[in-house]
Amino acid sequence: MARDSKPSKRKANSYVNPSRVQLRRQMVRFAKGTRRGMLVLDAGAGKSPYRRLFKHATYEAADFAQLSTEYAPLDYVCDITDIPVEDGRFDRVVFNQVLEHVPEPAVALAELNRVLKPGGRIFCSVPLFYAEHQQPYDYYRYTQFALKRLFEEAGFEIMRIEWLEGYFATMAYQFGMMHRHLPADLAGVKALGVGRRRAVTVAPTLLFTRWMAGRLQKFYAEADGDWKVTDGGMPKNYVVVARKAAPAT
Ligand SMILES: C[S@@+](CC[C@H](N)C(=O)[O-])C[C@H]1O[C@@H](n2cnc3c(N)ncnc32)[C@H](O)[C@@H]1O
């Protein structure tokens, strides 16, 4: 997900990414539910964007660090399916935008369950509608039913599964892709292989669609902040909050 920036520094055609806004809100809420001194694992932490929200707790970051991008300081450089810590070490696990990158999601969730204390909580966000990214480490997209099943089979009790953003955010994302990938000028239209005669009718449609998509992206991104539509369409991301079931006595 692209990050939102301060309005004064925003480029003319940039926009507020509703997914980032909503995820930050959710992370603030999850961090508030994390008591002072608790031990938190950020699994697949990347640049650790939410580290500061857990200043009152002890935050540790794990990632396999296989991409050519920047990583925040990592406490554990490891695969998520094999974290070198004892059972039941953590009170909380943050697991944002990683599950789609793991070839064996059931194994990863079982490992995260292992490293959590009984009653410990996991916060997971994961895309349903999002382009392939971080290739070749991009394997799956999940429906809410797949998530429920995977988490429960790994030993979690679901506390909530919900849309991260509303459908308008999904539309904004789709319009953004249209704006990025449609031809920006006549040379771009020609590059599609459109012959000179057809270009007369096709080019205005393509160029207008691209122009309109740029505006609609902004409109729907902002609209998602005002009206979170969740009764139709599809979410860009799901959020799962779950707790490790206590052992039966
Ligand atoms: C889309 S990024 C998300 C990073 C961070 N959680 C965030 O919200 O900004 C996915 C991260 O998962 C990590 N990752 C992917 N597969 C992994 C695996 N099998 N084990 C550990 N980390 C993995 C990548 O290195 C990357 O940092």
The ligand as a Gaussian input file, in Angstrom:
#p B3LYP/6-31G(d) Opt

LIG

0 1
 C        4.071000      -6.195000       2.290000
 S        5.391000      -6.292000       3.417000
 C        4.633000      -5.785000       4.944000
 C        5.637000      -5.218000       5.915000
 C        5.038000      -4.666000       7.230000
 N        4.367000      -5.704000       7.976000
 C        4.127000      -3.501000       6.958000
 O        2.939000      -3.571000       7.298000
 O        4.589000      -2.494000       6.388000
 C        5.589000      -8.046000       3.657000
 C        6.747000      -8.390000       4.563000
 O        6.730000      -9.805000       4.825000
 C        8.040000     -10.292000       4.768000
 N        7.943000     -11.726000       4.458000
 C        7.422000     -12.296000       3.355000
 N        7.480000     -13.624000       3.439000
 C        8.031000     -13.926000       4.638000
 C        8.358000     -15.142000       5.307000
 N        8.111000     -16.330000       4.753000
 N        8.918000     -15.064000       6.535000
 C        9.181000     -13.860000       7.105000
 N        8.892000     -12.677000       6.520000
 C        8.328000     -12.707000       5.300000
 C        8.719000      -9.453000       3.704000
 O       10.126000      -9.439000       3.830000
 C        8.098000      -8.078000       3.962000
 O        8.850000      -7.326000       4.882000

